[in-house]
Amino acid sequence: MSTIEVNKITPVDGGTNLQIGESGDTVDLSNATTTMPASLITGQTEKTTLVDADKFLISDSAASGALKYVQKSNLPSGTHVKLLGGTASSAINQDFTGYVDTSSYSQYLVTLNNVVGLQSNSFTFAFITSGGSVTSAYYNWVVNGWRSNGSAQTYQGEGATTGKLGTPLAGAGTASGAYHFWLSHNPNGTGYGNSLFGANWGYRSDVQDFTYTNFAIGYSEAITTTGFRIYADGNDATTFDYAIYGIAK
């Protein structure tokens, strides 16, 4: 093998392209330290939405550092995918839509934290379809829990036009509680597929103690739901932080 020792190789006649070897040749840099500019990566067009066929270059530690690629579809991923999140404005009705994808998710986890402004009232729940919020008398719901003074809390409704999320809360100036629930949107067009189960807890300043309840809501008729509405009884101006996660199938 011949060796050429030089300090610099430049394209002829001031050109900008330098070719080493011919098509099909192997250029061996394995015994050298190769320095490349950061712009080799940063100068490329950014892709913000990855797809399963996208590939990443890696050094395989199990194969003496050999260069290989990994495809996005083979990367490990969590089962909970955040679909919506933010802070609800000071308003009576809060609608949540645009997250339902029954082909990808079997259930959804909904969290409502730092709930402020409920004045001894409850959150009312209604499903949403393409025609708007559903207030037909097919909701069946139950709330069961305790106050910190030992008093039981039990409420229920059958054939109601809406459902109730847990116990009433109260607190005008400070965060008064939280609501977490698992939500199912029925993709099969049968009754009772649209339902939820969860819990809420917080401080009730009207009765000067803490409260905790479990709750469940089901809709007994077949409807295709696209989201849900939460609104405060008593026309309270209520704010809270929210997040909705899809639980992957």
HELIX and SHEET records of a PDB file:
HELIX    1   1 VAL A   12  GLY A   14  5                                   3    
HELIX    2   2 SER A   39  THR A   42  1                                   4    
HELIX    3   3 SER A   61  ALA A   63  5                                   3    
HELIX    4   4 LYS A   72  ASN A   74  5                                   3    
HELIX    5   5 ASP A  233  ASN A  235  5                                   3    
SHEET    1   A 2 LYS A  55  ASP A  60  0                                        
SHEET    2   A 2 ALA A  66  GLN A  71 -1                                        
SHEET    1   B 8 HIS A  80  ALA A  91  0                                        
SHEET    2   B 8 THR A 238  ALA A 248 -1                                        
SHEET    3   B 8 TYR A 105  VAL A 116 -1                                        
SHEET    4   B 8 GLY A 177  SER A 184 -1                                        
SHEET    5   B 8 ASN A 194  ARG A 204 -1                                        
SHEET    6   B 8 ASP A 209  TYR A 219 -1                                        
SHEET    7   B 8 TYR A 139  ARG A 147 -1                                        
SHEET    8   B 8 ALA A 152  ALA A 160 -1                                        
SHEET    1   C 4 ASN A  93  THR A  97  0                                        
SHEET    2   C 4 GLY A 227  ALA A 232 -1                                        
SHEET    3   C 4 GLN A 119  THR A 129 -1                                        
SHEET    4   C 4 GLY A 132  SER A 133 -1                                        
SHEET    1   D 4 ASN A  93  THR A  97  0                                        
SHEET    2   D 4 GLY A 227  ALA A 232 -1                                        
SHEET    3   D 4 GLN A 119  THR A 129 -1                                        
SHEET    4   D 4 GLY A 163  ALA A 170 -1                                        
END                                                                             
